[in-house]
Structures are given as structure tokens and as C-alpha cells.
Amino acid sequence: MSDITLSELGELLLECVGAPEEGMAFEGEGALDTPFLEFGYDSLALLQVTSVINRKYGVVLDDDAVAEAETPRMLLKMVAAAPQAGAVR
């Protein structure tokens, strides 16, 4: 299991696919439940960032599950609950 903060997720998305829509920010409690599409990030962007999460944190995420993560809160919960690469279940 690995914990990634909302701020870290925002930084990873910025590095991978660019800045969110103008006026949008990965800050505060409200951002946790804002759909990724409102930030301007689609499912392809999420797959790109989860690939980086896998490499950087050793977290293994299922692509189909990631595609269903509509908000940062949902993705962060998946990351926290996911096994790390090489971990025994």
C-alpha cells in the first residue's frame, strides 16, 4: 500500500499530461470529488499517470479499474489499497 496526496497526484498529472483546465486546481477538499473531466483529464491521461505511479511508487493498478475512477478521491483510494509490485497477496 502506498499513500499519495492530492497535491502529489496533481503534480504527477501536470508532469504527464499538462496543466488542468484554466481556473482548476488540485487543492482543497472540493477538488477530491471534482470529476477528472472537469479538470480536463480523460481516461487516457489517467492511464498515463498510473503508469508513472507504478514506476515511481511500485503500485500496481488495474487499467479497467482506473478507467472507472471518475474523481481524484476514487483514484487515491485505489492507489492506497493497491498492492505494490512484488508484494505477496
Backbone bond lengths (Angstrom), bond angles and torsions (degrees), N, CA, C in turn:
res aa  C-N    CA-C-N  psi(-1)  N-CA   C-N-CA  omega(-1)  CA-C   N-CA-C  phi
1 M - - - 1.448 - - 1.518 109.23 -
2 S 1.327 113.89 146.14 1.449 119.07 -178.94 1.523 108.83 -142.69
3 D 1.296 116.12 138.08 1.461 119.90 177.76 1.520 109.62 -103.28
4 I 1.322 114.47 126.65 1.457 122.10 175.13 1.514 106.05 -120.53
5 T 1.307 117.62 134.15 1.459 120.77 -179.19 1.523 110.53 -83.02
6 L 1.315 115.31 165.23 1.459 121.22 175.97 1.520 110.36 -58.94
7 S 1.307 116.51 -41.11 1.469 121.44 179.27 1.530 110.99 -62.61
8 E 1.330 116.73 -43.55 1.465 120.15 178.55 1.527 111.23 -64.60
9 L 1.337 116.59 -39.88 1.463 119.88 176.82 1.519 110.25 -61.22
10 G 1.330 117.04 -43.33 1.463 121.08 177.54 1.515 112.12 -60.11
11 E 1.333 116.81 -41.65 1.467 121.31 178.75 1.524 110.84 -64.76
12 L 1.337 116.70 -41.40 1.463 120.47 179.37 1.527 110.83 -64.84
13 L 1.331 116.97 -42.74 1.467 120.11 177.71 1.531 110.73 -62.84
14 L 1.317 116.87 -41.47 1.455 121.46 178.20 1.525 110.67 -59.94
15 E 1.329 116.97 -45.20 1.466 121.77 178.95 1.523 111.89 -65.05
16 C 1.331 116.50 -40.44 1.471 121.30 -173.65 1.519 113.43 -79.54
17 V 1.315 116.24 -46.82 1.469 119.02 -169.74 1.522 114.56 -131.27
18 G 1.311 117.73 0.91 1.452 119.59 176.25 1.524 113.23 104.00
19 A 1.321 114.14 -179.33 1.463 121.89 -174.86 1.525 111.42 -72.14
20 P 1.344 116.07 152.52 1.464 119.29 175.63 1.529 110.04 -69.89
21 E 1.331 115.21 173.46 1.462 120.29 177.65 1.519 110.04 -52.82
22 E 1.325 116.18 150.72 1.454 121.29 179.99 1.525 110.59 -55.79
23 G 1.307 115.65 134.02 1.451 121.47 179.67 1.518 114.17 85.67
24 M 1.331 117.53 -4.97 1.464 121.21 179.89 1.529 108.66 -101.70
25 A 1.328 116.24 143.75 1.459 120.45 179.19 1.520 109.97 -147.81
26 F 1.308 115.56 147.96 1.456 121.96 176.55 1.522 108.61 -85.49
27 E 1.334 115.63 67.00 1.454 121.60 -178.55 1.516 109.46 -138.56
28 G 1.295 116.24 142.57 1.458 121.42 173.30 1.513 114.15 81.60
29 E 1.317 114.06 164.51 1.457 122.28 -177.44 1.524 111.74 -60.80
30 G 1.321 118.08 -36.94 1.460 121.35 -178.57 1.517 113.42 -62.48
31 A 1.311 117.39 -31.17 1.465 121.17 -179.18 1.525 111.71 -66.35
32 L 1.316 117.21 -27.42 1.463 120.66 -178.32 1.527 112.53 -61.65
33 D 1.334 116.73 -31.63 1.459 120.75 -176.66 1.521 113.37 -109.29
34 T 1.311 116.70 11.60 1.459 121.29 176.05 1.525 108.71 -83.62
35 P 1.333 117.88 126.88 1.472 119.30 -179.51 1.537 111.94 -58.00
36 F 1.333 114.78 142.19 1.465 119.80 178.46 1.529 111.45 -55.60
37 L 1.332 116.79 -34.95 1.461 119.79 -179.69 1.529 112.01 -61.50
38 E 1.331 118.26 -32.59 1.467 121.20 176.63 1.526 111.13 -68.31
39 F 1.321 116.45 -28.22 1.465 120.54 175.13 1.529 110.82 -78.07
40 G 1.333 116.16 -14.73 1.461 120.67 -177.93 1.522 113.07 96.04
41 Y 1.327 117.11 14.29 1.461 121.44 -178.84 1.528 109.87 -107.52
42 D 1.321 116.54 126.35 1.459 121.16 178.39 1.525 110.11 -99.64
43 S 1.338 115.71 -175.45 1.466 119.62 -176.71 1.526 112.04 -63.75
44 L 1.323 118.08 -31.75 1.466 120.54 177.33 1.532 110.43 -64.26
45 A 1.318 116.83 -40.81 1.469 120.83 177.46 1.524 110.51 -61.29
46 L 1.342 115.99 -40.19 1.465 119.35 179.43 1.517 111.47 -66.48
47 L 1.326 116.98 -39.14 1.466 119.66 177.80 1.524 110.78 -64.43
48 Q 1.331 116.58 -37.46 1.462 119.72 177.79 1.526 110.61 -64.20
49 V 1.327 117.04 -45.30 1.462 119.31 -177.69 1.525 111.25 -70.49
50 T 1.331 118.35 -33.15 1.466 118.54 178.31 1.526 111.48 -69.73
51 S 1.314 117.07 -27.63 1.459 120.23 174.26 1.532 109.78 -64.41
52 V 1.309 116.30 -41.00 1.467 120.75 177.99 1.527 110.34 -68.62
53 I 1.336 116.99 -40.54 1.466 120.74 177.22 1.529 109.86 -59.28
54 N 1.333 116.00 -40.99 1.461 120.34 178.34 1.522 110.66 -60.44
55 R 1.332 116.73 -48.12 1.468 120.42 -178.46 1.526 112.36 -68.59
56 K 1.327 116.66 -42.41 1.460 120.74 -173.56 1.530 113.10 -78.52
57 Y 1.335 116.62 -38.88 1.464 120.79 -174.56 1.522 113.46 -111.52
58 G 1.342 117.05 -7.38 1.455 120.53 -179.60 1.521 113.28 72.24
59 V 1.336 116.55 23.10 1.464 121.90 -177.97 1.523 109.23 -94.12
60 V 1.327 116.22 130.08 1.452 122.09 -179.68 1.527 108.97 -100.28
61 L 1.341 115.94 118.33 1.464 121.38 179.99 1.520 109.78 -118.91
62 D 1.321 116.43 140.74 1.453 122.75 177.88 1.538 108.87 -77.21
63 D 1.338 116.90 126.70 1.466 121.45 -177.80 1.523 112.46 -57.69
64 D 1.327 117.70 -39.81 1.468 120.64 -179.70 1.527 110.88 -65.77
65 A 1.308 117.08 -39.79 1.460 120.79 178.42 1.519 110.71 -67.01
66 V 1.326 116.59 -40.90 1.464 120.91 179.52 1.523 110.21 -61.89
67 A 1.318 117.03 -39.15 1.467 120.96 -179.91 1.527 111.23 -62.71
68 E 1.326 117.54 -23.29 1.460 121.19 179.35 1.523 113.09 -91.34
69 A 1.325 117.78 -6.39 1.466 121.31 178.48 1.524 108.38 -75.94
70 E 1.309 116.34 105.28 1.458 120.67 -175.21 1.517 113.72 -88.19
71 T 1.330 116.64 -19.94 1.464 120.28 -176.71 1.528 110.43 -132.80
72 P 1.328 116.72 160.93 1.465 119.12 175.31 1.529 112.55 -56.53
73 R 1.344 118.07 -38.21 1.457 120.07 179.96 1.533 110.58 -58.82
74 M 1.334 116.48 -44.63 1.463 120.68 -179.36 1.525 111.36 -62.45
75 L 1.338 117.22 -43.42 1.460 120.68 -179.73 1.527 111.26 -67.59
76 L 1.324 116.89 -42.30 1.462 120.08 179.77 1.524 111.51 -63.68
77 K 1.335 117.37 -36.34 1.468 120.26 176.28 1.528 110.19 -65.05
78 M 1.329 116.85 -40.12 1.468 120.45 178.04 1.525 110.78 -62.20
79 V 1.328 115.83 -43.71 1.467 120.35 -179.57 1.524 109.94 -63.11
80 A 1.337 117.02 -43.50 1.465 120.83 -178.28 1.530 111.60 -64.69
81 A 1.325 116.86 -33.00 1.467 120.73 -176.74 1.524 113.72 -91.79
82 A 1.327 117.18 -11.67 1.468 121.02 -173.96 1.529 111.90 -75.82
83 P 1.331 115.15 148.04 1.470 118.38 175.54 1.533 109.81 -71.79
84 Q 1.308 115.28 152.99 1.458 119.24 174.28 1.510 108.82 -89.19
85 A 1.318 115.97 151.89 1.464 120.96 179.68 1.521 109.45 -54.60
86 G 1.314 115.88 132.05 1.452 120.40 179.09 1.514 113.71 85.50
87 A 1.346 116.23 -6.07 1.461 119.26 179.31 1.518 110.03 -76.05
88 V 1.297 115.63 146.40 1.455 120.98 178.31 1.518 108.02 -93.87
89 R 1.338 116.15 129.10 1.469 120.41 -179.41 1.497 111.07 -82.00
